[in-house]
Amino acid sequence: MSVLRLAAAGAAAAAFCLFAAAAPAKPRSARCAISGGAETPYSGPCLFAPEKGGSFTVTPAGRRTFMGDVTSVSVYLAGGGSAEVRGLTGDGVNSRWGEARRSRRDPACWQGSDFKVCVY
């Protein structure tokens, strides 16, 4: 094999390793309790997908939506003990729920002004 081919193969392997390391973690089963607005709260199984820096996204397990038309909820850690929370609908609308803070009573929960997202 030529030196050029070896260098190309090495670069491809390195790129693959970087991509694999940056890939999001596989979702795992969890239990979610999500409430907000005038919608009926959801409490039941969900899939928890951790992201870089402690952020995460949850999707319902065994059904299409959590409540109303919400198909996923994302909690993005913003630093200083706060997070930005967004909900995605079945129509593809990515709505900002607002800022949330981690609950002191229950660290599995993030509390906003009119919503709460808990993942166990």
N, C-alpha and C positions, 0 to 999 in steps of 0.2 A: 504494500500500500504506500502511496506517495506521501510525502510530508504534508502536502496541501490537503489531501483527503483526510489524513489524521487530524490536522488542525480543524477542518470543517466538522469532522465527527465530534471532536472535543467541544467545539463551540455549540453544536447542536445538543450535546449531552448537558452542558452547563445551562443552556437556555431552558431545557426541559426541567432540570432540577430547580431553577429559579421559579418557573411557572408552577411546579408542583408545590413548592414551599409557600407560594403566595395564594394558592387556591383556598377558598373558604372551607372551613371544617364541615364535615358531613353533619346534617341535622340529626338531633337525637330526640327521643320521646320525652315529653315533659307534661306538666299540668299547668294550665293557664287560668287566670282569673282576670278578666278584662271588663272594665266598666267605663262608661262615658256618655255624656249627653242624655238624650231621652231614650236611648236604645236599651233593650233588655240586656243586662249583664251576661257575659259568657263565663262559664266555669266548666272546664273539662279538658280533654286531651289536646295536646298541640305538639308541633315539631319546633324545636329550639335550634336555631342556626347561629352559633357564635361568630363574631366578626373580629377584626383586628382592634385591639385596644379596649376590649370589654363590651363593645357595642354588640347588638344582636337583633335578629328578626325572628318572629314567631308566626306560624301559620296553623290553621286548625287541622286537626287530625280526625279523619272519619266524616268530615263534612266540608262543604265548600266555603262557608263564611263563619266568622266569629259571631258577629251581631250585625244586623242590617245587611249591608253589602261589603263589609270589611273582610278582605281575603288575607291580609297580613298586616302586622304591626311591627315597626322598626324603632328601636331605641338606640340613638347615636350619642355616645358619651361625649360631652362637650368640655369637660374639665371643671374643676372646682365643685364637684359633687352634683353637677347638673347634667341633664341630657335633653336632646331634642327628640320628640316622638312624632312619628308619621304613620298614617294608615293608608293602605292601598285598597281600592275597591275593585270589584269585578269588572268595572268599565275602564280600569286603568287610571283612575283619578288618584293621585298621590297627594293626600291632604295633610297639612301640618296641624297636628293636635296641639302642639305647644311645648313649652319647657316643663320638665319634670325633675323632681328631686328624689333621691333614694330615701325610702321610709326608714326611720330610726327604729320603729317597732318591728318591722318585717323587712329585712334587707333584700328579700326576693321581689320587693315591690317598688315601682316608680310611680310617684304621685304628682299629677298635674293639677291645674286649677279646677278642672271639671272632668278628669279622667284618672284611671288607675290601671297599671299594667303589672301583674304579678306572674312570675314564672317559677315553678317549683320542680 
